[in-house]
Amino acid sequence: MPIRRARAADVPAIRRCVRDAYAVYLDRLDRPPAPLGHDVAAQVAAGRVFVERGAALRGVLVVVPAPDHLEIENLAVRPEHQGQGVGRRLLAFAERRARTLGLSEVRLYTHEKMVENQRYYAARGYRELRRGIEDGYARVFYAKPLRAVSRPRSRSPRSRSVGAGDGIK
């Protein structure tokens, strides 16, 4: 399935995806998971959100580049598409994106009570860095070093072909 940069028209479907993906955790937590309170429209406008779509939206990835790593701020898959590789493809996309940006590591976090996520990320090569309270949430922080990081090439405007981009739609 293709992964592309989210558009303003995707915002309602992104909100539904995030809400539905996190619904299973609501009874475990003392307050809603942080992504439920994020300003999705602002994240989309900033170019931080990517989606996997088929006939409908299947999954959402929110990434924030930092100077030395790419932070995954949110990864959500619609419940009916869980277990079908959507999350794996979105994680792989984030890792490719980090390499494209010349970054050598991907980082993310999950709530300590979301134990399924902890197993999921560990099985995909993410190592636990630490646990701690951040923004009032008990979080588990992970990182995955990337091999073969290529630095972005500097290109003069004249050498850039019309319509060239970063490969992200």
C-alpha positions in Angstrom: 0.0 0.0 0.0 1.3 3.5 -0.7 2.3 5.8 2.0 2.0 9.5 1.3 2.2 12.8 3.1 -1.2 13.6 4.7 -3.4 16.4 3.2 -5.9 18.7 4.9 -8.7 16.5 3.5 -7.3 13.5 5.5 -7.7 15.2 8.9 -11.1 13.8 9.8 -10.0 10.2 8.9 -6.7 10.7 10.8 -8.6 11.8 13.9 -10.9 8.7 13.6 -7.9 6.4 13.1 -6.1 7.7 16.1 -9.2 7.7 18.3 -10.1 4.1 17.3 -6.5 2.8 17.6 -6.2 4.1 21.1 -9.7 3.1 22.3 -8.4 -0.2 23.6 -6.1 1.6 26.1 -8.7 4.0 27.6 -9.6 1.7 30.5 -6.0 1.2 31.5 -5.0 4.8 31.7 -6.0 7.6 34.2 -6.4 10.0 31.3 -6.6 9.8 27.5 -3.4 9.0 25.6 -1.5 12.1 24.5 -2.1 11.7 20.7 -5.9 12.1 21.3 -5.2 15.7 22.3 -2.8 16.6 19.4 -3.8 19.3 16.9 -3.9 17.0 13.9 -4.6 19.8 11.4 -1.5 21.7 12.6 0.6 18.5 12.3 -0.7 17.9 8.8 0.0 21.6 7.8 3.5 21.2 9.2 4.2 18.2 6.9 4.7 15.8 9.8 2.0 13.3 9.1 2.0 10.4 6.7 -0.8 8.0 5.9 -1.2 4.6 4.4 -4.4 4.4 2.4 -6.1 1.8 0.4 -9.8 2.5 -0.3 -9.8 4.1 3.2 -7.1 5.3 5.6 -5.4 2.3 7.3 -2.7 3.9 9.4 -1.1 7.2 10.5 2.5 8.1 11.2 3.6 11.4 12.8 7.3 12.2 12.7 9.4 15.1 13.9 13.0 15.5 12.7 15.5 16.5 15.4 19.1 17.4 14.8 20.4 13.9 15.5 17.3 11.6 15.1 13.8 11.3 13.8 11.2 11.2 16.5 8.0 9.1 15.9 5.4 11.1 17.7 2.5 8.8 16.9 1.9 5.5 15.1 -1.7 4.5 14.9 -3.4 1.7 12.8 -7.1 1.3 12.5 -8.2 -1.8 14.5 -9.6 -3.6 11.5 -6.1 -3.3 9.8 -4.0 -4.3 12.7 -2.0 -7.5 12.2 -1.8 -6.9 8.4 1.6 -5.2 8.3 0.5 -1.6 8.3 2.4 -0.7 11.4 5.5 -2.5 10.1 5.3 -0.6 6.8 4.9 2.7 8.6 7.9 2.0 10.9 10.0 1.1 7.8 8.9 4.3 6.1 10.0 6.3 9.2 13.4 4.6 9.1 13.8 5.3 5.3 12.7 8.9 6.0 15.4 9.3 8.7 18.1 8.0 6.4 16.9 10.4 3.6 17.3 13.2 6.1 20.8 12.0 7.0 19.7 10.9 10.5 21.2 7.9 12.2 18.5 7.0 14.7 14.7 6.7 15.1 13.3 7.3 18.5 9.8 6.8 19.9 8.0 6.3 23.2 4.9 4.5 24.4 3.0 4.5 27.7 4.2 2.0 30.3 0.7 0.4 30.4 0.7 -0.2 26.7 2.7 -3.4 27.0 1.6 -4.7 23.6 3.4 -1.7 22.0 6.5 -2.5 24.1 6.7 -6.0 22.7 6.0 -4.8 19.2 8.8 -2.2 19.1 11.3 -4.6 20.8 10.5 -7.2 18.1 11.4 -4.7 15.4 14.8 -3.8 16.7 14.0 -0.8 19.0 15.8 -0.9 22.3 14.5 0.5 25.5 16.5 3.5 26.6 14.8 4.5 29.8 11.5 4.9 31.6 10.2 8.1 33.1 7.4 10.6 33.5 7.1 13.1 30.7 4.1 15.5 30.3 2.4 13.6 33.1 2.6 10.3 31.3 4.6 7.2 32.5 6.5 6.5 29.3 9.0 4.0 28.0 11.5 5.5 25.5 13.0 3.5 22.6 15.6 4.0 19.9 16.8 2.2 16.9 20.1 3.0 15.4 20.1 3.0 11.6 22.8 1.6 9.3 24.0 3.1 6.1 22.9 6.7 6.7 23.3 8.8 3.6 23.6 12.5 4.0 21.3 14.6 1.8 23.1 15.9 -1.2 23.3 19.6 -1.6 22.0 20.5 -5.1 22.0 23.9 -6.7 18.7 25.1 -7.9 19.8 24.8 -11.5 20.6 21.1 -11.2 17.2 20.3 -9.7 14.8 18.9 -12.2 11.3 20.3 -12.5 9.0 18.4 -10.1 11.8 16.8 -8.1 11.0 16.3 -4.5 11.9 14.3 -1.6 10.0 11.3 -2.8 7.2 11.9 -0.4 3.7 12.6 -1.7 
